[in-house]
């Protein structure tokens, strides 16, 4: 595609060089640039793309996009070899160029964006399952993986991909004949313009609570909330949770937008009533096709009702039948969300992705309500992320669980001992019994050794993740595998 056509829609451009050249690829990673490429220089948290411009040119870049503060001497040197495009914001430039390069694929299917502190993944899987039951071909992009129908394209390393990769995935979904695409939209992706230029038909804002406050994410809760609101601005139709203090404010913030509410406790457009919660499912009544229908979801916990209401709201907007909605919600399963691990000891061991104070409180309360014996909580907190939530989560586990084992999660570049000490500060405020076992495998083994068949072990924080991130390296760590390896080892010792 000609460079001048790639730049359509980008404001404040200053260019030096030929704009009629043919661009064959668009990248922000100099290692991925091929001959005829446009290199977009982005200043990340740890790296500055300007330092890699010369590498990109050597690799075949024939055009470079940068911001106005690029070093003037560097500019003089590279202007001899490539066309220079200066824009106010290269992240936005990358997103809009990528939309143009792939011929705006999001305009060719129904795009559904789901944001919120928690519930994004489960709501996405519920929505995908309903739409497929209705006969649609559905793409899904989110925290766990990217799918086209039943085919998994790849596991995810972030909730929402970088903009050029996102548009490439969309183009593949168009090629595969997808009628709809459901995607989790993180606050970071909205703040950093990864989804700029996307044509959202429907948006959902599930809830809002403290998370992602750190130097590399959001400086404060206002920035976090405002970032999520960008999805509502972009979408034609939106659905929000009427029972969440912050999301309930959204309709008043956008009086000219079409925004519909769902909930359990407060006045709303889609209300769940007569709720039953058991240790293996929830069911409730909700209005479908002008009559009250009983809906069953095989994911226990009150939060499952909210996720189901969000998915039902989307399904109703897309004219799915009541029967397909009911059948799909009873069938849906989500990896790493309230997931029970089969094991030889027949212990009840649940894996859940809960990694924020509210999500930990929700899963522990849900499990506590149907535990016949003890609730054993095993969790840690990720490094290089919001440290303020660590004592809060310690206090939550100490208050709800019968026994807590504080351990490591993904320490990343932080000292795991420092992280567990911060969690311990919170648990000491309670009367909860606990101990610290920093090694996560040892912590899980300890929980298994102390549990009996009446107890429930909750392994919180990692969910679907098949790795543990330590000092920038990702080591294999799938808790489903770890649990069964530990049990095999313990059974072998008995012989």
CORWOPE-V932956 format. One record per run of one state. SS is the DSSP state (~ for helix, > for strand, _ for the rest). FROM is the first residue (numbers start at 1). LEN is the number of residues. If there is no record, write none. Layout:
SS;FROM;LEN, SS;FROM;LEN
This chain:
_;1;1, >;2;1, ~;3;4, _;7;7, >;14;3, _;17;5, >;22;1, _;23;2, >;25;3, _;28;2, ~;30;3, _;33;4, >;37;4, _;41;2, >;43;1, _;44;4, >;48;1, ~;49;11, _;60;1, >;61;6, _;67;5, ~;72;7, _;79;4, >;83;4, _;87;3, ~;90;12, _;102;3, ~;105;4, _;109;1, >;110;6, _;116;4, ~;120;14, _;134;4, >;138;4, _;142;3, >;145;4, _;149;2, >;151;5, _;156;7, ~;163;13, _;176;4, >;180;5, _;185;2, ~;187;5, _;192;10, >;202;4, _;206;7, >;213;1, _;214;4, >;218;1, _;219;2, ~;221;14, _;235;2, >;237;5, _;242;5, ~;247;7, _;254;4, >;258;6, _;264;6, >;270;2, _;272;1, >;273;5, _;278;4, >;282;7, _;289;2, >;291;7, _;298;4, ~;302;16, _;318;4, ~;322;10, _;332;7, >;339;2, _;341;7, >;348;5, _;353;4, ~;357;12, _;369;6, >;375;5, _;380;9, ~;389;12, _;401;2, >;403;4, _;407;5, >;412;1, _;413;3, ~;416;12, _;428;5, >;433;4, _;437;3, ~;440;11, _;451;5, >;456;5, _;461;6, >;467;4, _;471;2, >;473;4, _;477;2, ~;479;16, _;495;1
